[in-house]
Amino acid sequence: SNDTWITTKVRSQLLTSDQVKSSNVKVTTENGEVFLLGLVTEREGKAAADIASRVSGVKRVTTAFTYIK
């Protein structure tokens, strides 16, 4: 499905980013909406959401991060 493709694409983009520790971020996609969860700094969270929003086919990005200071 397209959602699986989006999830894979977002994960690979996060892996190549030096702004995000991708191992801390869980990615799921439902009907083009990407959900990002995990334990991140605020800066990492913003970067991850930005990266996900640029992936083709993504309609919306919803974050449910736990922020570490």
N, C-alpha and C positions, 0 to 999 in steps of 0.2 A: 504493500500500500504506500501511498504518498507520505503518510505520517512516519512510517519506518524510514523512508529515504530522508525526510527532514531531520529526524532524530540523529541518524548517522552523520548527516552533513554538519549539523550543529556540533556534535561531539568532536568531529575531526577539526572543525574550525577552532574549537576551544583548546584542543590538543596542541595546535600550532601557535596559539596565542601565548605571548610571554607575560601577559597581564593577569592571567587567570591560572590558578592551580586546578586543572581540569579534573583531577582525581577527587576533588571536593564537591564537584557539581554533578547532580543527577539530572538527566534530561528525559522528558517524556513529551510526546506530541499527540494531540487529539484533534482531529478535523482542522489541521493547520494551526492550531494554537499550541505554542511551546510552553511547557512548564519547567521552570528551573528551580531546583531545590538543593540545599546543602549548607555547609558551614563555610562562610567566606567573609572576607573583609568587605566593607561597603564599596571600596574601589573595585574589587574583583567582581562584586555583584553587578555593578553598573556596566563594567566591561563585558561581562558574560551576556547581559541582556542586550547590549548594543550589538555584539557579535551575532547573537541568535536572530535579532530583528533584521539583519542584512541577508540572511539565508533565503534563497528563492523559495516561494511557496508558503512562507510563514505569514500568517494573518495577524497574529497577536502573540506577545510574549508576556507570560504571567510569572512573576517571581515569588517564591515562598522561601527565601533564604533565612538562615539564622546568622546574624552578623556577629563577628568577633571583633573586639576592640583592638 
